[in-house]
Amino acid sequence: MNSHPSFQKTCLAALLLAGCCSAIAEPDTGNPVAQGAVESQAIAPAAALPDDEPATAETDPAAGTEAEDDPADAAPVAAIDPVMLHGEWTVKEQHPDAGEVVTLFSINPDSSFAGTMTVAGNVVWSYSGNWYLDGNQITWFYTVSTPPLMLADETDVDEIISVDSEKLVYRSGKRDVLETLYRANN
């Protein structure tokens, strides 16, 4: 990996903006780098109304509007067939400063996973671990990560919204946003 300080800062920014990890530890000191930077992207819950007050356009901009076709609005999937998860998955994004950000990872039948993230063709994060599926909740246990993860980020739980032969849609547990991955072989 390129060791130039400005390149490293750009790569870290791309990691955080891509939302792939919420906190990475500095390799030399183990101190957190940009802790909380990704958490700020979380969706804030709507203000609660008293039980006797219906939502209006003033209190809830979505009140009275028709629902959009959003995979998150669908009823939660009761159980996901783990075989549908097996294989290589990828997502490509364009970062305005760093260039192309590509995540590629494998979900294996032996309950292991491994992957890399590249920014402008340079590997900035590699990781592996084990996964566990319970209904539509997938738990990731990161056992290896370069750069190292903060202890709080070594386990992650996501909600799988849908999976088919082409894509995997899930809600990130840490960021509360929808993410879509695509089969790498399609």
N, C-alpha and C positions, 0 to 999 in steps of 0.2 A: 504494500500500500504506500502511496505517496506520503512522505513525512513532513512536507512543507506545512507550517502552522496555519496558513490561510486556507489551504486545501482541507486540512483536518477540521477546521471550523465550518467550512462549507459542507463537508460530509456530515458532521454532527447536525447542522441545521437541516439538512435534507432528511436525515433519520427522524428528527423530531417532527418536521412538517409532514413527512410521510405517515407519521403516527405508528411506526412499527415498534417503538419501545418508549416507555414514558420516562425512564431514567437509566442512564448508562454511567458506570463508574469509570473514573480516570484509571488507565492501566497502571500507572506508576504509584498512585497514592490510594486508590480505592475510594476517593472522595466523589460525591455525586456531581454529575455534570448536568446542568440545566434541569434540576429536579423541579417538577411541576410544570414545565413548559408545555407538555402535551395535555396534562390534566385541564388546562385552561380551555381546551377545545371541547370539553364535555358539554352536553346539552343540559341547560338549566331547567329544572322542573317548573311547570307553570305555577303561579301563585294559587293557593287553595282558596276556594270560595266557601262561605258557610253553606251547610247542607240545604238550607231553605232558599238559597238564591240561585236561580238558573244562570247558566253562562249566556252572555250577550256578546254582540260584536265588540262592545267596549271592553269587556273583561276578558274575552277570548277571541282574538281575531279569526280563529278558525270556526267559531260558532256560526251556524247557518250556511256554511259552505259545504259543497260536496267533497267527499273524501277522494283523494287522488289514488291512483293505482300504485300503492307502495307495498313492497314485499313485507315490510315490518308490520303493516296493518293486518296481515293475514293471521288467522288463528295459529298459535304456536304449533310446531310440528311435534307430535306425540313422541316419536322415536325415529332416529336416523339409522339407516342401515350402514354400519361401519364400512362395509365393502365399497360403498359409494364414495367414501372419503379417500380411499387408497389411490396413490398416484402422485404425479408431479403437478404442482399448481404454480401460477405466476400472476403477477400484476405489474404493469408498466405505467409509470406516471412521469410527467414532465415537470421538473422543478424549475422555477423561473431563473434562478442563479446557478444551480449546480448541474443542470442538464437532466438527462434521463435517469430515473431511479427505477431499478428493476429488482423485484423480489422473486426468488425462485425457491420453492421448497417441496419436499417430498413427505407425504404421510404414508407410512409403511404398515403392512398387515401385522407386524410384530409389535404394534403400539409404539413405535419410535417415529421421530420426525427429525428432519435436518434441513437447513436452508442457508441461503446467502442473500445479502442485499448489496447491489452495486450502484454506485453513483458515477455517472459519466464513464462507465467501464471499469471502475476501481472497486474492489470488494471493501465495503466499510463495516459490514457486520456479518458474521457467520455464527450459526447456532445449531444446537441439536438437543434432543431430550426425548421424553415419553409423553404420550397423550392418553386420556381416558375419556370415554363417551358415556354419558348418562342421559338417556332420552335425547333431547336436542341440545344439551349442554356439553361442551367439550372443554376439558381442562388440559392445559399445556404445562408440563413440568420441564423447565429449561435446566439441563444439567451441564451444558457447555455453551459459553458465549464469548465471542471476541469481537469487540471489547466486552469486559465483564458487565453483567447486569447488577443492579442494586438488589439486595436480598428480597425486598418487597415485590420485585418484578420477576422473580424466578418461577412464579406460578401465575398463570393467567386463565381466566374462565370466559368463554365466549358462548353466545347463543346462536346456534345454527338455524337460520330462517329457511333455507332451501338448499338442496344439492341435487345436481343432475349430471348428465354426461358431459356438459360443457362448462358449468359454473357452480361456484359455492358462494352463497350469500350468508353473511353472519353479522351479528351485532357485537361489536367489541365491548367486552365487559369493562375495561378500564376507561375507554373513551366514550362509550355510549353512542357510537356512530355505526352506520351500516357500511360494510366493506364487501366488495365482490372480487373473488379470485377466479381465474380461468384455467382450465386444463392446459398444461404446457404442450401437450401433444396435439392440440386442435389447431 
